[in-house]
């Protein structure tokens, strides 16, 4: 199965997705922001990165820009629920333009996530 990095500042979402992905047979590493996630990318080779867009310290768009410049990069799923000042669809469109292979709206349906991951 896959080695997956999950980056999200929402601990409930991280816990839910972590448990689900482990039950699906994947090895999962978690990070609470983009800065922490990129430190893991520097030390571990991942097959897939799933990242939120809006996070403290370094947001998901910054993560995508960093991954874009790497010679070997994992597949990327970007997800967002938007914010009071930023439109969810606009954020996901930006993520897709930068490098994301797939973009997903929050809240995430786990069955849909499974289909996407298995199709990558």
MDAnalysis code that builds the backbone (N, CA, C; Angstrom):
import MDAnalysis as mda
import numpy as np

u = mda.Universe.empty(360, n_residues=120, atom_resindex=np.repeat(np.arange(120), 3), trajectory=True)
u.add_TopologyAttr("name", ["N", "CA", "C"] * 120)
u.add_TopologyAttr("resid", np.arange(1, 121))
u.add_TopologyAttr("resname", ["UNK", "UNK", "UNK", "UNK", "UNK", "UNK", "UNK", "UNK", "UNK", "UNK", "UNK", "UNK", "UNK", "UNK", "UNK", "UNK", "UNK", "UNK", "UNK", "UNK", "UNK", "UNK", "UNK", "UNK", "UNK", "UNK", "UNK", "UNK", "UNK", "UNK", "UNK", "UNK", "UNK", "UNK", "UNK", "UNK", "UNK", "UNK", "UNK", "UNK", "UNK", "UNK", "UNK", "UNK", "UNK", "UNK", "UNK", "UNK", "UNK", "UNK", "UNK", "UNK", "UNK", "UNK", "UNK", "UNK", "UNK", "UNK", "UNK", "UNK", "UNK", "UNK", "UNK", "UNK", "UNK", "UNK", "UNK", "UNK", "UNK", "UNK", "UNK", "UNK", "UNK", "UNK", "UNK", "UNK", "UNK", "UNK", "UNK", "UNK", "UNK", "UNK", "UNK", "UNK", "UNK", "UNK", "UNK", "UNK", "UNK", "UNK", "UNK", "UNK", "UNK", "UNK", "UNK", "UNK", "UNK", "UNK", "UNK", "UNK", "UNK", "UNK", "UNK", "UNK", "UNK", "UNK", "UNK", "UNK", "UNK", "UNK", "UNK", "UNK", "UNK", "UNK", "UNK", "UNK", "UNK", "UNK", "UNK", "UNK"])
u.atoms.positions = np.array([
    [0.830, -1.183, 0.000],
    [0.000, 0.000, 0.000],
    [0.879, 1.252, 0.000],
    [0.280, 2.396, 0.239],
    [0.989, 3.666, 0.081],
    [1.540, 4.224, 1.389],
    [2.600, 4.996, 1.252],
    [3.113, 5.802, 2.363],
    [2.552, 7.205, 2.140],
    [1.701, 7.649, 3.075],
    [0.939, 8.885, 2.907],
    [1.305, 9.897, 3.986],
    [1.490, 11.146, 3.566],
    [1.646, 12.262, 4.492],
    [0.342, 13.047, 4.500],
    [-0.229, 13.203, 5.681],
    [-1.472, 13.939, 5.872],
    [-1.155, 15.225, 6.626],
    [-1.420, 16.377, 5.996],
    [-1.124, 17.677, 6.605],
    [-2.430, 18.438, 6.810],
    [-2.778, 18.674, 8.079],
    [-3.990, 19.432, 8.397],
    [-3.895, 19.922, 9.835],
    [-4.309, 21.154, 10.070],
    [-4.266, 21.705, 11.424],
    [-5.483, 21.324, 12.260],
    [-6.494, 20.732, 11.659],
    [-7.693, 20.304, 12.378],
    [-7.466, 18.885, 12.895],
    [-7.292, 18.748, 14.203],
    [-6.952, 17.439, 14.776],
    [-8.073, 16.419, 14.612],
    [-9.317, 16.865, 14.555],
    [-10.416, 15.923, 14.338],
    [-10.339, 15.317, 12.938],
    [-10.097, 16.147, 11.958],
    [-9.982, 15.649, 10.587],
    [-8.755, 14.757, 10.450],
    [-7.638, 15.198, 11.023],
    [-6.417, 14.393, 10.958],
    [-6.644, 13.026, 11.580],
    [-7.264, 12.986, 12.753],
    [-7.527, 11.710, 13.420],
    [-8.439, 10.811, 12.608],
    [-9.506, 11.381, 12.073],
    [-10.454, 10.613, 11.266],
    [-9.783, 10.037, 10.022],
    [-9.074, 10.890, 9.284],
    [-8.424, 10.432, 8.054],
    [-7.292, 9.452, 8.347],
    [-6.526, 9.708, 9.399],
    [-5.445, 8.805, 9.789],
    [-6.002, 7.411, 10.068],
    [-7.025, 7.323, 10.907],
    [-7.624, 6.019, 11.225],
    [-8.167, 5.329, 9.983],
    [-8.850, 6.073, 9.140],
    [-9.418, 5.501, 7.922],
    [-8.328, 4.964, 6.996],
    [-7.296, 5.765, 6.765],
    [-6.235, 5.365, 5.836],
    [-5.440, 4.177, 6.361],
    [-5.217, 4.115, 7.661],
    [-4.528, 2.959, 8.253],
    [-5.389, 1.707, 8.086],
    [-6.693, 1.825, 8.320],
    [-7.596, 0.674, 8.110],
    [-7.592, 0.223, 6.653],
    [-7.350, 1.155, 5.743],
    [-7.270, 0.823, 4.318],
    [-5.933, 0.166, 3.962],
    [-5.017, 0.088, 4.929],
    [-3.745, -0.586, 4.711],
    [-2.559, 0.312, 4.431],
    [-2.737, 1.611, 4.534],
    [-1.664, 2.557, 4.240],
    [-0.847, 2.886, 5.489],
    [0.381, 3.320, 5.270],
    [1.218, 3.861, 6.336],
    [1.037, 5.372, 6.309],
    [0.673, 5.948, 7.457],
    [0.322, 7.365, 7.492],
    [1.214, 8.129, 8.467],
    [1.728, 9.249, 7.999],
    [2.447, 10.216, 8.824],
    [1.574, 11.463, 8.859],
    [1.557, 12.172, 9.985],
    [0.733, 13.372, 10.079],
    [1.575, 14.586, 10.468],
    [1.110, 15.740, 10.016],
    [1.728, 17.022, 10.368],
    [0.602, 18.029, 10.575],
    [0.799, 18.959, 11.520],
    [-0.261, 19.916, 11.857],
    [-0.175, 21.221, 11.068],
    [0.860, 21.370, 10.243],
    [0.967, 22.553, 9.382],
    [1.965, 22.267, 8.263],
    [2.027, 23.165, 7.309],
    [2.892, 22.958, 6.157],
    [4.364, 22.898, 6.496],
    [4.788, 23.699, 7.444],
    [6.195, 23.717, 7.843],
    [6.617, 22.353, 8.383],
    [5.798, 21.798, 9.268],
    [6.079, 20.474, 9.825],
    [6.013, 19.401, 8.733],
    [5.049, 19.532, 7.833],
    [4.908, 18.571, 6.742],
    [6.118, 18.546, 5.828],
    [6.641, 19.717, 5.487],
    [7.810, 19.775, 4.605],
    [9.058, 19.210, 5.277],
    [9.160, 19.333, 6.596],
    [10.275, 18.694, 7.305],
    [10.209, 17.178, 7.134],
    [9.009, 16.619, 7.202],
    [8.848, 15.178, 6.989],
    [9.183, 14.788, 5.553],
    [8.781, 15.604, 4.594],
    [9.082, 15.326, 3.184],
    [10.589, 15.283, 2.949],
    [11.335, 16.065, 3.715],
    [12.796, 16.072, 3.581],
    [13.443, 14.794, 4.095],
    [12.742, 14.037, 4.935],
    [13.348, 12.851, 5.544],
    [12.702, 11.533, 5.140],
    [11.491, 11.583, 4.606],
    [10.746, 10.370, 4.256],
    [10.263, 10.495, 2.813],
    [10.310, 9.408, 2.068],
    [9.772, 9.390, 0.710],
    [8.301, 8.986, 0.774],
    [7.428, 9.848, 0.291],
    [5.992, 9.590, 0.320],
    [5.472, 9.300, -1.084],
    [4.468, 8.426, -1.146],
    [3.772, 8.152, -2.400],
    [2.683, 9.190, -2.645],
    [2.129, 9.703, -1.536],
    [0.993, 10.615, -1.624],
    [1.055, 11.623, -0.482],
    [0.775, 12.881, -0.799],
    [0.603, 13.926, 0.211],
    [-0.833, 14.425, 0.106],
    [-1.527, 14.412, 1.241],
    [-2.869, 14.986, 1.326],
    [-2.743, 16.216, 2.214],
    [-3.022, 17.383, 1.667],
    [-2.827, 18.611, 2.442],
    [-4.043, 19.521, 2.419],
    [-4.312, 20.096, 3.572],
    [-5.296, 21.167, 3.666],
    [-4.668, 22.414, 3.043],
    [-5.475, 23.381, 2.694],
    [-4.954, 24.616, 2.110],
    [-4.751, 25.692, 3.178],
    [-5.735, 25.897, 4.029],
    [-5.652, 26.971, 5.020],
    [-5.138, 26.411, 6.341],
    [-3.893, 26.789, 6.688],
    [-3.245, 26.331, 7.926],
    [-2.308, 27.417, 8.431],
    [-1.988, 27.372, 9.731],
    [-1.011, 28.324, 10.271],
    [0.419, 27.939, 9.888],
    [1.328, 28.834, 10.096],
    [2.775, 28.696, 9.883],
    [3.156, 28.571, 8.417],
    [2.650, 27.587, 7.722],
    [2.800, 27.537, 6.267],
    [1.562, 26.864, 5.711],
    [0.899, 27.534, 4.793],
    [-0.345, 26.988, 4.262],
    [-0.085, 25.935, 3.192],
    [-1.165, 25.312, 2.756],
    [-1.054, 24.257, 1.764],
    [-0.549, 24.725, 0.418],
    [-0.859, 25.959, 0.039],
    [-0.343, 26.471, -1.234],
    [1.175, 26.585, -1.185],
    [1.721, 26.968, -0.038],
    [3.175, 27.001, 0.138],
    [3.783, 25.615, 0.052],
    [3.085, 24.633, 0.608],
    [3.542, 23.240, 0.510],
    [3.587, 22.821, -0.955],
    [2.527, 23.142, -1.688],
    [2.470, 22.768, -3.105],
    [3.592, 23.420, -3.903],
    [3.865, 24.689, -3.630],
    [4.956, 25.380, -4.335],
    [6.298, 24.703, -4.051],
    [6.510, 24.301, -2.813],
    [7.754, 23.624, -2.454],
    [7.858, 22.263, -3.142],
    [6.762, 21.514, -3.153],
    [6.782, 20.190, -3.787],
    [6.949, 20.296, -5.300],
    [6.433, 21.362, -5.888],
    [6.522, 21.556, -7.340],
    [7.973, 21.624, -7.806],
    [8.838, 22.161, -6.970],
    [10.234, 22.360, -7.351],
    [11.131, 21.160, -7.082],
    [10.564, 20.062, -6.629],
    [11.373, 18.874, -6.334],
    [11.452, 17.976, -7.570],
    [12.625, 17.371, -7.801],
    [12.772, 16.526, -8.988],
    [11.881, 15.280, -8.951],
    [11.699, 14.727, -7.775],
    [10.802, 13.584, -7.604],
    [9.757, 14.014, -6.588],
    [8.495, 13.894, -6.964],
    [7.462, 14.346, -6.044],
    [6.348, 13.312, -5.929],
    [5.703, 13.303, -4.769],
    [4.575, 12.389, -4.594],
    [3.338, 12.905, -5.326],
    [2.342, 12.047, -5.457],
    [1.026, 12.500, -5.901],
    [0.480, 13.411, -4.812],
    [-0.397, 14.336, -5.189],
    [-0.882, 15.321, -4.226],
    [-2.400, 15.464, -4.317],
    [-3.035, 15.391, -3.145],
    [-4.451, 15.720, -3.010],
    [-4.530, 16.957, -2.129],
    [-5.132, 18.024, -2.642],
    [-5.345, 19.244, -1.862],
    [-6.814, 19.301, -1.459],
    [-7.055, 19.721, -0.212],
    [-8.431, 19.797, 0.276],
    [-8.649, 21.119, 0.996],
    [-9.889, 21.598, 0.939],
    [-10.201, 22.847, 1.629],
    [-11.689, 22.950, 1.901],
    [-11.979, 23.591, 3.010],
    [-13.353, 23.940, 3.340],
    [-13.586, 25.429, 3.176],
    [-12.552, 26.128, 2.678],
    [-12.650, 27.573, 2.518],
    [-12.516, 28.276, 3.861],
    [-12.811, 29.548, 3.871],
    [-12.788, 30.335, 5.105],
    [-13.793, 31.465, 4.956],
    [-13.913, 32.259, 5.995],
    [-14.866, 33.371, 5.922],
    [-14.457, 34.407, 4.889],
    [-13.154, 34.499, 4.605],
    [-12.692, 35.520, 3.659],
    [-12.211, 34.952, 2.322],
    [-12.037, 33.638, 2.240],
    [-11.529, 33.035, 1.003],
    [-12.491, 31.973, 0.492],
    [-12.784, 32.022, -0.777],
    [-13.700, 31.086, -1.418],
    [-13.042, 29.723, -1.603],
    [-13.747, 28.686, -1.193],
    [-13.248, 27.315, -1.282],
    [-12.871, 26.928, -2.712],
    [-13.724, 27.201, -3.657],
    [-13.454, 26.818, -5.048],
    [-12.237, 27.551, -5.605],
    [-12.083, 28.815, -5.257],
    [-10.921, 29.589, -5.713],
    [-9.631, 28.984, -5.162],
    [-9.625, 28.628, -3.885],
    [-8.437, 28.016, -3.278],
    [-8.082, 26.702, -3.964],
    [-9.083, 25.879, -4.211],
    [-8.823, 24.587, -4.852],
    [-8.381, 24.762, -6.302],
    [-8.924, 25.745, -6.994],
    [-8.461, 26.035, -8.356],
    [-6.993, 26.450, -8.352],
    [-6.611, 27.269, -7.378],
    [-5.207, 27.680, -7.263],
    [-4.317, 26.466, -6.999],
    [-4.763, 25.573, -6.123],
    [-3.987, 24.368, -5.810],
    [-3.791, 23.515, -7.056],
    [-4.837, 23.377, -7.844],
    [-4.763, 22.588, -9.077],
    [-3.792, 23.232, -10.066],
    [-3.826, 24.546, -10.165],
    [-2.918, 25.249, -11.073],
    [-1.461, 25.092, -10.649],
    [-1.210, 25.065, -9.357],
    [0.168, 24.943, -8.882],
    [0.704, 23.549, -9.170],
    [0.014, 22.498, -8.697],
    [0.546, 21.150, -8.907],
    [-0.365, 20.029, -8.420],
    [-1.426, 20.314, -7.682],
    [-2.251, 19.249, -7.103],
    [-2.814, 18.347, -8.197],
    [-2.731, 17.044, -7.960],
    [-3.289, 16.074, -8.904],
    [-4.806, 16.010, -8.777],
    [-5.283, 16.140, -7.540],
    [-6.715, 16.070, -7.248],
    [-7.026, 17.115, -6.188],
    [-8.184, 17.746, -6.287],
    [-8.647, 18.661, -5.249],
    [-9.989, 18.157, -4.720],
    [-10.181, 18.314, -3.406],
    [-11.384, 17.799, -2.746],
    [-11.952, 18.879, -1.835],
    [-13.266, 19.025, -1.874],
    [-13.953, 19.913, -0.938],
    [-14.127, 19.220, 0.402],
    [-13.969, 19.992, 1.479],
    [-14.333, 19.495, 2.803],
    [-15.796, 19.841, 3.033],
    [-16.539, 19.048, 3.746],
    [-16.144, 17.799, 4.383],
    [-15.941, 16.687, 3.354],
    [-15.046, 15.777, 3.686],
    [-14.654, 14.705, 2.776],
    [-15.476, 13.453, 3.047],
    [-15.958, 12.846, 1.980],
    [-16.597, 11.538, 2.102],
    [-15.500, 10.489, 1.989],
    [-15.370, 9.649, 3.004],
    [-14.278, 8.683, 3.048],
    [-14.325, 7.700, 1.882],
    [-15.513, 7.300, 1.474],
    [-15.614, 6.368, 0.345],
    [-15.086, 7.019, -0.935],
    [-15.352, 8.306, -1.113],
    [-14.856, 9.043, -2.277],
    [-13.339, 9.156, -2.223],
    [-12.792, 9.452, -1.049],
    [-11.341, 9.532, -0.886],
    [-10.690, 8.202, -1.235],
    [-11.288, 7.110, -0.807],
    [-10.748, 5.783, -1.106],
    [-10.707, 5.526, -2.610],
    [-11.765, 5.887, -3.308],
    [-11.815, 5.711, -4.763],
    [-10.713, 6.527, -5.436],
    [-10.533, 7.759, -4.990],
    [-9.501, 8.622, -5.576],
    [-8.117, 8.029, -5.355],
    [-7.825, 7.636, -4.122],
    [-6.502, 7.094, -3.807],
    [-6.238, 5.820, -4.597],
    [-7.212, 4.951, -4.673],
    [-7.025, 3.696, -5.412],
    [-6.861, 3.924, -6.909],
    [-7.333, 5.057, -7.407],
    [-7.205, 5.373, -8.823],
    [-5.941, 6.128, -9.192],
    [-5.124, 6.465, -8.201],
    [-3.926, 7.277, -8.474],
    [-2.770, 6.428, -8.928],
])
